[in-house]
Amino acid sequence: MLHQGKLKDWDSAKGTGFLQQHKAGPDIRISSSGFRKKPDQLNNGDQIFFQIEVDSEGKAQAVSAYKAGQRFAPAPAVKKPALSTLPFQQLLSVVVTVTILAWLGYQSVYLFSAHAAPALPVITEPVTGPAEMALSDEPVSPAIQARYGQHFQCEGKRHCSEMLSCEEAKFYLKNCPDVMIDGDNDAIPCERQHCGHRGF
């Protein structure tokens, strides 16, 4: 913080004196070394601009002082290290390069694994149940499939000697064409072989 004061008790031989602050406050000790550039001539009553600093003994002293109207070159600005310095650029380049190489390595391993993986054999199972019925020349309605538990289908059988049970004969009589299993047309198929005289 910049302060302003009036020079007093200046001893040109010793190069020491005091500054009486314009605002309320104690006098501040000043020496020739406290000036940014010592004026050619200093007299009591001169207006001095200064900053206050505490020395190693805990006493306040004026530093960076200059006389009002004094001309001098401004103090050089302290340069802060920029992020665009050469070491930072080198570090950034290394990070980017390592990231790209890691990504390329991952892609290579992934593609190699995909090509090297053996093809799994395709296992085909025989079609059973409703699929078999769908492949039949004579489609069977869902109601008939539900009634007979999907055990039978029209496979081209025509005679009682080809039937395995009374249920299969009844199925053929109701659902399959060109069968010859009900000679007396009483709606009871294969009476001698399977169904006898039981009601339908």
Biotite code that builds the C-alpha atoms (Angstrom):
import biotite.structure as struc

atoms = struc.array([
    struc.Atom([0.000, 0.000, 0.000], chain_id="A", res_id=1, res_name="MET", atom_name="CA", element="C"),
    struc.Atom([1.376, 3.385, -1.005], chain_id="A", res_id=2, res_name="LEU", atom_name="CA", element="C"),
    struc.Atom([1.607, 6.057, 1.719], chain_id="A", res_id=3, res_name="HIS", atom_name="CA", element="C"),
    struc.Atom([2.464, 9.749, 1.611], chain_id="A", res_id=4, res_name="GLN", atom_name="CA", element="C"),
    struc.Atom([4.362, 11.726, 4.206], chain_id="A", res_id=5, res_name="GLY", atom_name="CA", element="C"),
    struc.Atom([6.582, 14.725, 4.895], chain_id="A", res_id=6, res_name="LYS", atom_name="CA", element="C"),
    struc.Atom([10.327, 14.338, 5.453], chain_id="A", res_id=7, res_name="LEU", atom_name="CA", element="C"),
    struc.Atom([11.569, 15.492, 8.852], chain_id="A", res_id=8, res_name="LYS", atom_name="CA", element="C"),
    struc.Atom([14.785, 15.332, 10.893], chain_id="A", res_id=9, res_name="ASP", atom_name="CA", element="C"),
    struc.Atom([16.750, 14.403, 7.799], chain_id="A", res_id=10, res_name="TRP", atom_name="CA", element="C"),
    struc.Atom([20.489, 13.926, 8.439], chain_id="A", res_id=11, res_name="ASP", atom_name="CA", element="C"),
    struc.Atom([22.221, 14.112, 5.084], chain_id="A", res_id=12, res_name="SER", atom_name="CA", element="C"),
    struc.Atom([25.524, 12.912, 6.589], chain_id="A", res_id=13, res_name="ALA", atom_name="CA", element="C"),
    struc.Atom([24.003, 9.716, 7.998], chain_id="A", res_id=14, res_name="LYS", atom_name="CA", element="C"),
    struc.Atom([21.330, 9.435, 5.314], chain_id="A", res_id=15, res_name="GLY", atom_name="CA", element="C"),
    struc.Atom([18.545, 8.874, 7.852], chain_id="A", res_id=16, res_name="THR", atom_name="CA", element="C"),
    struc.Atom([15.382, 10.643, 8.893], chain_id="A", res_id=17, res_name="GLY", atom_name="CA", element="C"),
    struc.Atom([11.669, 10.229, 9.518], chain_id="A", res_id=18, res_name="PHE", atom_name="CA", element="C"),
    struc.Atom([8.468, 10.571, 7.582], chain_id="A", res_id=19, res_name="LEU", atom_name="CA", element="C"),
    struc.Atom([5.477, 12.244, 9.158], chain_id="A", res_id=20, res_name="GLN", atom_name="CA", element="C"),
    struc.Atom([2.438, 10.516, 7.673], chain_id="A", res_id=21, res_name="GLN", atom_name="CA", element="C"),
    struc.Atom([-0.338, 12.673, 6.226], chain_id="A", res_id=22, res_name="HIS", atom_name="CA", element="C"),
    struc.Atom([-2.876, 10.433, 7.909], chain_id="A", res_id=23, res_name="LYS", atom_name="CA", element="C"),
    struc.Atom([-2.768, 9.747, 11.599], chain_id="A", res_id=24, res_name="ALA", atom_name="CA", element="C"),
    struc.Atom([-0.015, 7.396, 12.614], chain_id="A", res_id=25, res_name="GLY", atom_name="CA", element="C"),
    struc.Atom([3.496, 7.259, 14.052], chain_id="A", res_id=26, res_name="PRO", atom_name="CA", element="C"),
    struc.Atom([6.497, 8.650, 12.233], chain_id="A", res_id=27, res_name="ASP", atom_name="CA", element="C"),
    struc.Atom([8.190, 6.120, 9.963], chain_id="A", res_id=28, res_name="ILE", atom_name="CA", element="C"),
    struc.Atom([11.967, 5.746, 9.892], chain_id="A", res_id=29, res_name="ARG", atom_name="CA", element="C"),
    struc.Atom([13.616, 6.104, 6.481], chain_id="A", res_id=30, res_name="ILE", atom_name="CA", element="C"),
    struc.Atom([17.183, 5.772, 5.226], chain_id="A", res_id=31, res_name="SER", atom_name="CA", element="C"),
    struc.Atom([18.914, 6.370, 1.932], chain_id="A", res_id=32, res_name="SER", atom_name="CA", element="C"),
    struc.Atom([18.629, 2.665, 1.115], chain_id="A", res_id=33, res_name="SER", atom_name="CA", element="C"),
    struc.Atom([14.844, 2.934, 1.417], chain_id="A", res_id=34, res_name="GLY", atom_name="CA", element="C"),
    struc.Atom([14.576, 5.066, -1.748], chain_id="A", res_id=35, res_name="PHE", atom_name="CA", element="C"),
    struc.Atom([14.045, 3.439, -5.074], chain_id="A", res_id=36, res_name="ARG", atom_name="CA", element="C"),
    struc.Atom([16.485, 6.053, -6.404], chain_id="A", res_id=37, res_name="LYS", atom_name="CA", element="C"),
    struc.Atom([17.907, 8.581, -3.971], chain_id="A", res_id=38, res_name="LYS", atom_name="CA", element="C"),
    struc.Atom([17.130, 12.157, -5.046], chain_id="A", res_id=39, res_name="PRO", atom_name="CA", element="C"),
    struc.Atom([20.017, 14.521, -5.690], chain_id="A", res_id=40, res_name="ASP", atom_name="CA", element="C"),
    struc.Atom([18.833, 16.706, -2.846], chain_id="A", res_id=41, res_name="GLN", atom_name="CA", element="C"),
    struc.Atom([16.586, 16.047, 0.161], chain_id="A", res_id=42, res_name="LEU", atom_name="CA", element="C"),
    struc.Atom([15.265, 18.670, 2.535], chain_id="A", res_id=43, res_name="ASN", atom_name="CA", element="C"),
    struc.Atom([12.943, 18.597, 5.491], chain_id="A", res_id=44, res_name="ASN", atom_name="CA", element="C"),
    struc.Atom([9.392, 19.159, 4.361], chain_id="A", res_id=45, res_name="GLY", atom_name="CA", element="C"),
    struc.Atom([9.780, 17.283, 1.041], chain_id="A", res_id=46, res_name="ASP", atom_name="CA", element="C"),
    struc.Atom([6.773, 15.187, 0.099], chain_id="A", res_id=47, res_name="GLN", atom_name="CA", element="C"),
    struc.Atom([7.700, 11.492, -0.044], chain_id="A", res_id=48, res_name="ILE", atom_name="CA", element="C"),
    struc.Atom([5.695, 8.538, -1.294], chain_id="A", res_id=49, res_name="PHE", atom_name="CA", element="C"),
    struc.Atom([6.603, 5.212, 0.300], chain_id="A", res_id=50, res_name="PHE", atom_name="CA", element="C"),
    struc.Atom([5.560, 1.763, 1.427], chain_id="A", res_id=51, res_name="GLN", atom_name="CA", element="C"),
    struc.Atom([5.891, 0.398, 4.950], chain_id="A", res_id=52, res_name="ILE", atom_name="CA", element="C"),
    struc.Atom([7.846, -2.737, 5.814], chain_id="A", res_id=53, res_name="GLU", atom_name="CA", element="C"),
    struc.Atom([8.753, -4.313, 9.158], chain_id="A", res_id=54, res_name="VAL", atom_name="CA", element="C"),
    struc.Atom([12.448, -5.090, 9.587], chain_id="A", res_id=55, res_name="ASP", atom_name="CA", element="C"),
    struc.Atom([14.030, -8.042, 11.381], chain_id="A", res_id=56, res_name="SER", atom_name="CA", element="C"),
    struc.Atom([13.802, -6.183, 14.699], chain_id="A", res_id=57, res_name="GLU", atom_name="CA", element="C"),
    struc.Atom([10.068, -5.639, 14.313], chain_id="A", res_id=58, res_name="GLY", atom_name="CA", element="C"),
    struc.Atom([10.371, -1.930, 13.595], chain_id="A", res_id=59, res_name="LYS", atom_name="CA", element="C"),
    struc.Atom([8.482, -0.204, 10.760], chain_id="A", res_id=60, res_name="ALA", atom_name="CA", element="C"),
    struc.Atom([10.583, 1.404, 8.038], chain_id="A", res_id=61, res_name="GLN", atom_name="CA", element="C"),
    struc.Atom([9.897, 3.071, 4.689], chain_id="A", res_id=62, res_name="ALA", atom_name="CA", element="C"),
    struc.Atom([10.832, 1.207, 1.543], chain_id="A", res_id=63, res_name="VAL", atom_name="CA", element="C"),
    struc.Atom([10.386, 1.798, -2.198], chain_id="A", res_id=64, res_name="SER", atom_name="CA", element="C"),
    struc.Atom([10.241, 5.514, -1.415], chain_id="A", res_id=65, res_name="ALA", atom_name="CA", element="C"),
    struc.Atom([10.512, 8.327, -3.919], chain_id="A", res_id=66, res_name="TYR", atom_name="CA", element="C"),
    struc.Atom([10.292, 12.106, -3.796], chain_id="A", res_id=67, res_name="LYS", atom_name="CA", element="C"),
    struc.Atom([7.211, 13.796, -5.240], chain_id="A", res_id=68, res_name="ALA", atom_name="CA", element="C"),
    struc.Atom([7.966, 14.871, -8.829], chain_id="A", res_id=69, res_name="GLY", atom_name="CA", element="C"),
    struc.Atom([10.926, 12.533, -9.057], chain_id="A", res_id=70, res_name="GLN", atom_name="CA", element="C"),
    struc.Atom([11.311, 10.751, -12.406], chain_id="A", res_id=71, res_name="ARG", atom_name="CA", element="C"),
    struc.Atom([12.795, 7.279, -12.703], chain_id="A", res_id=72, res_name="PHE", atom_name="CA", element="C"),
    struc.Atom([12.348, 4.160, -14.753], chain_id="A", res_id=73, res_name="ALA", atom_name="CA", element="C"),
    struc.Atom([9.562, 1.933, -13.483], chain_id="A", res_id=74, res_name="PRO", atom_name="CA", element="C"),
    struc.Atom([10.568, -1.190, -11.639], chain_id="A", res_id=75, res_name="ALA", atom_name="CA", element="C"),
    struc.Atom([10.715, -4.226, -13.924], chain_id="A", res_id=76, res_name="PRO", atom_name="CA", element="C"),
    struc.Atom([7.622, -6.400, -13.703], chain_id="A", res_id=77, res_name="ALA", atom_name="CA", element="C"),
    struc.Atom([8.126, -9.801, -12.205], chain_id="A", res_id=78, res_name="VAL", atom_name="CA", element="C"),
    struc.Atom([7.344, -12.419, -14.848], chain_id="A", res_id=79, res_name="LYS", atom_name="CA", element="C"),
    struc.Atom([5.268, -15.339, -13.692], chain_id="A", res_id=80, res_name="LYS", atom_name="CA", element="C"),
    struc.Atom([6.005, -18.721, -15.228], chain_id="A", res_id=81, res_name="PRO", atom_name="CA", element="C"),
    struc.Atom([3.538, -19.340, -18.028], chain_id="A", res_id=82, res_name="ALA", atom_name="CA", element="C"),
    struc.Atom([1.942, -22.672, -18.814], chain_id="A", res_id=83, res_name="LEU", atom_name="CA", element="C"),
    struc.Atom([3.290, -22.394, -22.341], chain_id="A", res_id=84, res_name="SER", atom_name="CA", element="C"),
    struc.Atom([6.905, -22.753, -21.209], chain_id="A", res_id=85, res_name="THR", atom_name="CA", element="C"),
    struc.Atom([9.065, -25.358, -22.864], chain_id="A", res_id=86, res_name="LEU", atom_name="CA", element="C"),
    struc.Atom([9.041, -27.929, -19.999], chain_id="A", res_id=87, res_name="PRO", atom_name="CA", element="C"),
    struc.Atom([5.241, -27.865, -19.847], chain_id="A", res_id=88, res_name="PHE", atom_name="CA", element="C"),
    struc.Atom([4.981, -28.287, -23.617], chain_id="A", res_id=89, res_name="GLN", atom_name="CA", element="C"),
    struc.Atom([7.332, -31.244, -23.468], chain_id="A", res_id=90, res_name="GLN", atom_name="CA", element="C"),
    struc.Atom([5.327, -32.867, -20.661], chain_id="A", res_id=91, res_name="LEU", atom_name="CA", element="C"),
    struc.Atom([2.062, -32.324, -22.558], chain_id="A", res_id=92, res_name="LEU", atom_name="CA", element="C"),
    struc.Atom([3.547, -33.873, -25.698], chain_id="A", res_id=93, res_name="SER", atom_name="CA", element="C"),
    struc.Atom([4.669, -36.933, -23.732], chain_id="A", res_id=94, res_name="VAL", atom_name="CA", element="C"),
    struc.Atom([1.221, -37.385, -22.156], chain_id="A", res_id=95, res_name="VAL", atom_name="CA", element="C"),
    struc.Atom([-0.540, -37.107, -25.519], chain_id="A", res_id=96, res_name="VAL", atom_name="CA", element="C"),
    struc.Atom([1.879, -39.536, -27.157], chain_id="A", res_id=97, res_name="THR", atom_name="CA", element="C"),
    struc.Atom([1.492, -42.129, -24.384], chain_id="A", res_id=98, res_name="VAL", atom_name="CA", element="C"),
    struc.Atom([-2.308, -41.839, -24.557], chain_id="A", res_id=99, res_name="THR", atom_name="CA", element="C"),
    struc.Atom([-2.345, -42.402, -28.320], chain_id="A", res_id=100, res_name="ILE", atom_name="CA", element="C"),
    struc.Atom([0.004, -45.385, -28.081], chain_id="A", res_id=101, res_name="LEU", atom_name="CA", element="C"),
    struc.Atom([-2.108, -46.950, -25.323], chain_id="A", res_id=102, res_name="ALA", atom_name="CA", element="C"),
    struc.Atom([-5.264, -46.541, -27.397], chain_id="A", res_id=103, res_name="TRP", atom_name="CA", element="C"),
    struc.Atom([-3.635, -48.070, -30.481], chain_id="A", res_id=104, res_name="LEU", atom_name="CA", element="C"),
    struc.Atom([-2.360, -50.986, -28.401], chain_id="A", res_id=105, res_name="GLY", atom_name="CA", element="C"),
    struc.Atom([-5.812, -51.655, -27.002], chain_id="A", res_id=106, res_name="TYR", atom_name="CA", element="C"),
    struc.Atom([-7.351, -51.603, -30.492], chain_id="A", res_id=107, res_name="GLN", atom_name="CA", element="C"),
    struc.Atom([-4.707, -54.027, -31.796], chain_id="A", res_id=108, res_name="SER", atom_name="CA", element="C"),
    struc.Atom([-5.288, -56.501, -28.956], chain_id="A", res_id=109, res_name="VAL", atom_name="CA", element="C"),
    struc.Atom([-9.061, -56.281, -29.395], chain_id="A", res_id=110, res_name="TYR", atom_name="CA", element="C"),
    struc.Atom([-8.909, -56.913, -33.167], chain_id="A", res_id=111, res_name="LEU", atom_name="CA", element="C"),
    struc.Atom([-6.439, -59.784, -32.746], chain_id="A", res_id=112, res_name="PHE", atom_name="CA", element="C"),
    struc.Atom([-8.650, -61.427, -30.122], chain_id="A", res_id=113, res_name="SER", atom_name="CA", element="C"),
    struc.Atom([-11.698, -61.066, -32.354], chain_id="A", res_id=114, res_name="ALA", atom_name="CA", element="C"),
    struc.Atom([-9.937, -62.783, -35.302], chain_id="A", res_id=115, res_name="HIS", atom_name="CA", element="C"),
    struc.Atom([-8.280, -65.464, -33.202], chain_id="A", res_id=116, res_name="ALA", atom_name="CA", element="C"),
    struc.Atom([-11.417, -66.560, -31.343], chain_id="A", res_id=117, res_name="ALA", atom_name="CA", element="C"),
    struc.Atom([-12.570, -69.991, -32.668], chain_id="A", res_id=118, res_name="PRO", atom_name="CA", element="C"),
    struc.Atom([-15.980, -70.157, -34.219], chain_id="A", res_id=119, res_name="ALA", atom_name="CA", element="C"),
    struc.Atom([-18.463, -71.950, -32.015], chain_id="A", res_id=120, res_name="LEU", atom_name="CA", element="C"),
    struc.Atom([-20.140, -74.968, -33.613], chain_id="A", res_id=121, res_name="PRO", atom_name="CA", element="C"),
    struc.Atom([-23.768, -74.563, -34.533], chain_id="A", res_id=122, res_name="VAL", atom_name="CA", element="C"),
    struc.Atom([-25.860, -77.254, -32.859], chain_id="A", res_id=123, res_name="ILE", atom_name="CA", element="C"),
    struc.Atom([-29.082, -78.097, -34.577], chain_id="A", res_id=124, res_name="THR", atom_name="CA", element="C"),
    struc.Atom([-31.769, -80.058, -32.818], chain_id="A", res_id=125, res_name="GLU", atom_name="CA", element="C"),
    struc.Atom([-34.610, -81.964, -34.473], chain_id="A", res_id=126, res_name="PRO", atom_name="CA", element="C"),
    struc.Atom([-37.787, -79.975, -34.640], chain_id="A", res_id=127, res_name="VAL", atom_name="CA", element="C"),
    struc.Atom([-40.461, -81.411, -32.422], chain_id="A", res_id=128, res_name="THR", atom_name="CA", element="C"),
    struc.Atom([-43.915, -80.519, -31.268], chain_id="A", res_id=129, res_name="GLY", atom_name="CA", element="C"),
    struc.Atom([-45.707, -77.642, -32.981], chain_id="A", res_id=130, res_name="PRO", atom_name="CA", element="C"),
    struc.Atom([-42.841, -77.095, -35.442], chain_id="A", res_id=131, res_name="ALA", atom_name="CA", element="C"),
    struc.Atom([-43.300, -80.608, -36.862], chain_id="A", res_id=132, res_name="GLU", atom_name="CA", element="C"),
    struc.Atom([-47.001, -80.015, -37.228], chain_id="A", res_id=133, res_name="MET", atom_name="CA", element="C"),
    struc.Atom([-46.264, -76.787, -39.090], chain_id="A", res_id=134, res_name="ALA", atom_name="CA", element="C"),
    struc.Atom([-44.164, -78.767, -41.604], chain_id="A", res_id=135, res_name="LEU", atom_name="CA", element="C"),
    struc.Atom([-47.000, -81.235, -42.294], chain_id="A", res_id=136, res_name="SER", atom_name="CA", element="C"),
    struc.Atom([-48.881, -81.095, -45.580], chain_id="A", res_id=137, res_name="ASP", atom_name="CA", element="C"),
    struc.Atom([-52.158, -80.895, -43.642], chain_id="A", res_id=138, res_name="GLU", atom_name="CA", element="C"),
    struc.Atom([-52.186, -78.088, -41.073], chain_id="A", res_id=139, res_name="PRO", atom_name="CA", element="C"),
    struc.Atom([-53.765, -78.864, -37.729], chain_id="A", res_id=140, res_name="VAL", atom_name="CA", element="C"),
    struc.Atom([-55.745, -76.204, -35.903], chain_id="A", res_id=141, res_name="SER", atom_name="CA", element="C"),
    struc.Atom([-54.608, -75.037, -32.440], chain_id="A", res_id=142, res_name="PRO", atom_name="CA", element="C"),
    struc.Atom([-57.822, -76.376, -30.886], chain_id="A", res_id=143, res_name="ALA", atom_name="CA", element="C"),
    struc.Atom([-57.117, -79.889, -32.197], chain_id="A", res_id=144, res_name="ILE", atom_name="CA", element="C"),
    struc.Atom([-53.501, -79.696, -31.050], chain_id="A", res_id=145, res_name="GLN", atom_name="CA", element="C"),
    struc.Atom([-54.625, -78.730, -27.553], chain_id="A", res_id=146, res_name="ALA", atom_name="CA", element="C"),
    struc.Atom([-57.208, -81.511, -27.418], chain_id="A", res_id=147, res_name="ARG", atom_name="CA", element="C"),
    struc.Atom([-54.848, -84.276, -28.397], chain_id="A", res_id=148, res_name="TYR", atom_name="CA", element="C"),
    struc.Atom([-51.800, -82.878, -26.568], chain_id="A", res_id=149, res_name="GLY", atom_name="CA", element="C"),
    struc.Atom([-49.927, -82.373, -29.842], chain_id="A", res_id=150, res_name="GLN", atom_name="CA", element="C"),
    struc.Atom([-49.029, -86.111, -29.964], chain_id="A", res_id=151, res_name="HIS", atom_name="CA", element="C"),
    struc.Atom([-50.395, -86.834, -33.444], chain_id="A", res_id=152, res_name="PHE", atom_name="CA", element="C"),
    struc.Atom([-50.168, -85.331, -36.903], chain_id="A", res_id=153, res_name="GLN", atom_name="CA", element="C"),
    struc.Atom([-51.195, -86.317, -40.402], chain_id="A", res_id=154, res_name="CYS", atom_name="CA", element="C"),
    struc.Atom([-48.322, -88.409, -41.743], chain_id="A", res_id=155, res_name="GLU", atom_name="CA", element="C"),
    struc.Atom([-50.077, -90.099, -44.654], chain_id="A", res_id=156, res_name="GLY", atom_name="CA", element="C"),
    struc.Atom([-51.345, -93.124, -42.737], chain_id="A", res_id=157, res_name="LYS", atom_name="CA", element="C"),
    struc.Atom([-54.620, -94.565, -44.189], chain_id="A", res_id=158, res_name="ARG", atom_name="CA", element="C"),
    struc.Atom([-55.258, -98.010, -42.648], chain_id="A", res_id=159, res_name="HIS", atom_name="CA", element="C"),
    struc.Atom([-55.894, -99.309, -39.143], chain_id="A", res_id=160, res_name="CYS", atom_name="CA", element="C"),
    struc.Atom([-52.828, -101.526, -39.350], chain_id="A", res_id=161, res_name="SER", atom_name="CA", element="C"),
    struc.Atom([-50.756, -98.340, -39.387], chain_id="A", res_id=162, res_name="GLU", atom_name="CA", element="C"),
    struc.Atom([-52.365, -96.845, -36.299], chain_id="A", res_id=163, res_name="MET", atom_name="CA", element="C"),
    struc.Atom([-50.716, -97.328, -32.920], chain_id="A", res_id=164, res_name="LEU", atom_name="CA", element="C"),
    struc.Atom([-53.694, -96.527, -30.689], chain_id="A", res_id=165, res_name="SER", atom_name="CA", element="C"),
    struc.Atom([-57.386, -95.702, -30.665], chain_id="A", res_id=166, res_name="CYS", atom_name="CA", element="C"),
    struc.Atom([-56.524, -92.048, -29.943], chain_id="A", res_id=167, res_name="GLU", atom_name="CA", element="C"),
    struc.Atom([-54.349, -91.848, -33.028], chain_id="A", res_id=168, res_name="GLU", atom_name="CA", element="C"),
    struc.Atom([-57.100, -93.457, -35.138], chain_id="A", res_id=169, res_name="ALA", atom_name="CA", element="C"),
    struc.Atom([-59.654, -90.936, -33.843], chain_id="A", res_id=170, res_name="LYS", atom_name="CA", element="C"),
    struc.Atom([-57.262, -88.121, -34.656], chain_id="A", res_id=171, res_name="PHE", atom_name="CA", element="C"),
    struc.Atom([-56.790, -89.356, -38.235], chain_id="A", res_id=172, res_name="TYR", atom_name="CA", element="C"),
    struc.Atom([-60.519, -89.878, -38.729], chain_id="A", res_id=173, res_name="LEU", atom_name="CA", element="C"),
    struc.Atom([-61.336, -86.308, -37.685], chain_id="A", res_id=174, res_name="LYS", atom_name="CA", element="C"),
    struc.Atom([-58.408, -84.414, -39.195], chain_id="A", res_id=175, res_name="ASN", atom_name="CA", element="C"),
    struc.Atom([-56.667, -86.288, -41.986], chain_id="A", res_id=176, res_name="CYS", atom_name="CA", element="C"),
    struc.Atom([-58.014, -86.892, -45.520], chain_id="A", res_id=177, res_name="PRO", atom_name="CA", element="C"),
    struc.Atom([-58.245, -90.138, -47.488], chain_id="A", res_id=178, res_name="ASP", atom_name="CA", element="C"),
    struc.Atom([-58.242, -92.487, -44.495], chain_id="A", res_id=179, res_name="VAL", atom_name="CA", element="C"),
    struc.Atom([-59.873, -95.911, -44.628], chain_id="A", res_id=180, res_name="MET", atom_name="CA", element="C"),
    struc.Atom([-60.363, -96.692, -40.952], chain_id="A", res_id=181, res_name="ILE", atom_name="CA", element="C"),
    struc.Atom([-64.167, -96.438, -40.519], chain_id="A", res_id=182, res_name="ASP", atom_name="CA", element="C"),
    struc.Atom([-65.743, -99.028, -42.819], chain_id="A", res_id=183, res_name="GLY", atom_name="CA", element="C"),
    struc.Atom([-69.297, -98.833, -41.380], chain_id="A", res_id=184, res_name="ASP", atom_name="CA", element="C"),
    struc.Atom([-69.248, -95.027, -41.119], chain_id="A", res_id=185, res_name="ASN", atom_name="CA", element="C"),
    struc.Atom([-70.310, -95.031, -37.480], chain_id="A", res_id=186, res_name="ASP", atom_name="CA", element="C"),
    struc.Atom([-67.626, -92.483, -36.499], chain_id="A", res_id=187, res_name="ALA", atom_name="CA", element="C"),
    struc.Atom([-65.730, -95.160, -34.544], chain_id="A", res_id=188, res_name="ILE", atom_name="CA", element="C"),
    struc.Atom([-62.434, -95.974, -36.300], chain_id="A", res_id=189, res_name="PRO", atom_name="CA", element="C"),
    struc.Atom([-60.572, -99.245, -36.129], chain_id="A", res_id=190, res_name="CYS", atom_name="CA", element="C"),
    struc.Atom([-63.205, -101.001, -34.007], chain_id="A", res_id=191, res_name="GLU", atom_name="CA", element="C"),
    struc.Atom([-61.549, -104.420, -34.286], chain_id="A", res_id=192, res_name="ARG", atom_name="CA", element="C"),
    struc.Atom([-57.958, -103.303, -33.831], chain_id="A", res_id=193, res_name="GLN", atom_name="CA", element="C"),
    struc.Atom([-58.054, -100.488, -31.290], chain_id="A", res_id=194, res_name="HIS", atom_name="CA", element="C"),
    struc.Atom([-61.345, -98.784, -30.385], chain_id="A", res_id=195, res_name="CYS", atom_name="CA", element="C"),
    struc.Atom([-63.748, -101.757, -30.011], chain_id="A", res_id=196, res_name="GLY", atom_name="CA", element="C"),
    struc.Atom([-67.293, -100.574, -29.220], chain_id="A", res_id=197, res_name="HIS", atom_name="CA", element="C"),
    struc.Atom([-66.356, -97.735, -26.826], chain_id="A", res_id=198, res_name="ARG", atom_name="CA", element="C"),
    struc.Atom([-68.137, -94.491, -27.344], chain_id="A", res_id=199, res_name="GLY", atom_name="CA", element="C"),
    struc.Atom([-66.273, -91.796, -29.186], chain_id="A", res_id=200, res_name="PHE", atom_name="CA", element="C"),
])
